[in-house]
């Protein structure tokens, strides 16, 4: 058992040599590509982070531009609404003025027609009164007046009435 616990010097040297060769071989063959792969992976991750950051800045710029355009569009829409309301108010006022003018015109026309009707009725009433007056006077005088004399009397009576002041 003692031989198991005391190693052979040749075995130790060969183990150290084989370990050194293995380390050199792994360093050339496995560690360099492994370290290069890790470095490439790290560079890829950094590039992806930079691209994401750049995309985020670009998205923020597009968002800001969109918000500006939206605010401008809302301002334009508010301007259009304000202009439409102003035009509607002007149109309403114009229509109101036209309606008032039409109402005044109709009122004046109606007043003229009423005055004409009043004058016409007054003339007819005067003629009727004159005719009745002549008939009454004829009966009172028991004298018959012919149609020409009656018409002349009526015309004279009407002229006298027109000269008198009206009530």
C-alpha positions as CSV (number, residue, x, y, z in Angstrom):
1,X,0.0,0.0,0.0
2,X,2.8,2.2,0.4
3,X,3.4,2.3,-3.3
4,X,0.0,3.7,-3.8
5,X,0.6,6.6,-1.7
6,X,4.0,7.4,-3.0
7,X,3.9,8.4,-6.6
8,X,6.5,7.6,-9.1
9,X,8.7,10.5,-10.2
10,X,8.4,9.6,-13.9
11,X,4.7,9.4,-13.6
12,X,4.6,12.9,-12.1
13,X,6.8,14.3,-14.8
14,X,4.7,12.7,-17.5
15,X,1.5,13.9,-15.9
16,X,2.8,17.4,-15.7
17,X,4.1,17.3,-19.3
18,X,0.8,15.8,-20.6
19,X,-1.2,18.4,-18.6
20,X,0.9,21.2,-20.0
21,X,0.5,19.8,-23.6
22,X,-3.2,19.5,-23.0
23,X,-3.4,23.1,-21.7
24,X,-1.4,24.3,-24.7
25,X,-3.5,22.2,-27.1
26,X,-6.8,23.4,-25.5
27,X,-5.5,27.0,-25.5
28,X,-4.8,26.8,-29.3
29,X,-7.8,24.7,-30.3
30,X,-10.6,25.2,-27.9
31,X,-10.0,28.3,-25.7
32,X,-9.3,30.8,-28.5
33,X,-12.4,29.9,-30.5
34,X,-14.4,29.7,-27.3
35,X,-13.2,33.1,-26.1
36,X,-13.7,34.5,-29.7
37,X,-17.2,33.1,-29.8
38,X,-18.0,34.7,-26.4
39,X,-16.5,38.0,-27.6
40,X,-18.5,37.8,-30.8
41,X,-21.6,37.1,-28.8
42,X,-20.9,40.1,-26.5
43,X,-20.4,42.3,-29.5
44,X,-23.6,41.1,-31.0
45,X,-25.5,41.8,-27.8
46,X,-24.0,45.3,-27.6
47,X,-24.9,46.0,-31.3
48,X,-28.5,44.8,-30.6
49,X,-28.7,47.0,-27.6
50,X,-27.4,50.0,-29.6
51,X,-29.8,49.2,-32.5
52,X,-32.7,49.0,-30.0
53,X,-31.6,52.3,-28.4
54,X,-31.4,53.9,-31.8
55,X,-34.8,52.5,-32.8
56,X,-36.3,53.8,-29.6
57,X,-34.9,57.3,-30.2
58,X,-36.3,57.2,-33.8
59,X,-39.7,56.0,-32.4
60,X,-39.6,58.9,-29.9
61,X,-38.9,61.4,-32.7
62,X,-41.7,60.0,-34.9
63,X,-44.0,60.1,-31.9
64,X,-43.1,63.7,-31.2
65,X,-43.6,64.6,-34.9
66,X,-46.9,62.8,-34.9
67,X,-48.1,64.7,-31.8
68,X,-47.1,68.0,-33.4
69,X,-48.9,67.1,-36.6
70,X,-52.0,66.0,-34.5
71,X,-51.9,69.3,-32.6
72,X,-51.6,71.2,-35.8
73,X,-54.5,69.2,-37.3
74,X,-56.6,69.9,-34.2
75,X,-55.8,73.6,-34.4
76,X,-56.9,73.6,-38.1
77,X,-60.1,71.7,-37.3
78,X,-60.8,74.2,-34.5
79,X,-60.2,77.0,-37.0
80,X,-62.5,75.5,-39.5
81,X,-65.2,75.0,-36.9
82,X,-64.8,78.6,-35.7
83,X,-64.9,79.9,-39.3
84,X,-68.0,77.8,-40.0
85,X,-69.7,79.1,-36.9
86,X,-68.9,82.7,-37.9
87,X,-70.2,82.1,-41.4
88,X,-73.3,80.5,-40.0
89,X,-73.8,83.5,-37.7
90,X,-73.4,85.9,-40.6
91,X,-75.8,83.9,-42.7
92,X,-78.3,83.8,-39.8
93,X,-78.0,87.6,-39.4
94,X,-78.4,88.2,-43.1
95,X,-81.5,85.9,-43.3
96,X,-82.9,87.7,-40.2
97,X,-82.4,91.1,-41.9
98,X,-83.9,89.9,-45.1
99,X,-86.9,88.5,-43.2
100,X,-87.3,91.8,-41.3
101,X,-87.1,93.7,-44.5
102,X,-89.7,91.4,-46.2
103,X,-92.0,91.8,-43.1
104,X,-91.7,95.6,-43.3
105,X,-92.4,95.5,-47.1
106,X,-95.4,93.3,-46.5
107,X,-96.6,95.6,-43.7
108,X,-96.2,98.7,-45.9
109,X,-97.9,97.0,-48.8
110,X,-100.8,95.9,-46.5
111,X,-101.1,99.5,-45.1
112,X,-101.3,100.9,-48.6
113,X,-103.9,98.4,-49.6
114,X,-105.9,99.1,-46.5
115,X,-105.6,102.9,-47.2
116,X,-106.7,102.3,-50.8
117,X,-109.6,100.1,-49.6
118,X,-110.5,102.7,-47.0
119,X,-110.5,105.5,-49.7
120,X,-112.5,103.3,-52.1
121,X,-115.1,102.5,-49.4
122,X,-115.2,106.1,-48.3
123,X,-115.9,107.2,-51.9
124,X,-118.5,104.5,-52.3
125,X,-120.1,105.4,-49.0
126,X,-120.1,109.1,-50.0
127,X,-121.7,108.3,-53.3
128,X,-124.3,106.1,-51.6
129,X,-125.0,108.8,-48.9
130,X,-125.2,111.4,-51.6
131,X,-127.6,109.2,-53.6
132,X,-129.8,108.6,-50.6
133,X,-129.7,112.2,-49.6
134,X,-130.9,113.2,-53.1
135,X,-133.7,110.6,-53.0
136,X,-134.7,111.9,-49.6
137,X,-134.6,115.4,-50.8
138,X,-136.6,114.5,-53.9
139,X,-139.2,112.9,-51.8
140,X,-139.3,115.9,-49.6
141,X,-139.6,118.3,-52.4
142,X,-141.9,116.0,-54.3
143,X,-140.0,116.8,-57.2
144,X,-138.4,114.3,-59.5
145,X,-134.9,114.8,-60.6
146,X,-133.7,113.1,-63.7
147,X,-130.5,110.9,-63.9
148,X,-128.2,113.6,-65.3
149,X,-129.2,116.1,-62.7
150,X,-128.9,113.4,-60.0
151,X,-125.3,112.6,-61.2
152,X,-124.4,116.3,-61.3
153,X,-125.8,116.8,-57.7
154,X,-123.8,113.7,-56.5
155,X,-120.6,115.0,-58.1
156,X,-121.1,118.4,-56.6
157,X,-121.8,116.9,-53.2
158,X,-118.7,114.8,-53.4
159,X,-116.5,117.8,-54.3
160,X,-118.0,119.7,-51.3
161,X,-117.2,116.7,-49.1
162,X,-113.6,116.5,-50.3
163,X,-113.1,120.2,-49.6
164,X,-114.1,119.7,-46.0
165,X,-111.5,118.4,-43.5
166,X,-111.6,114.6,-43.0
167,X,-111.8,113.0,-39.6
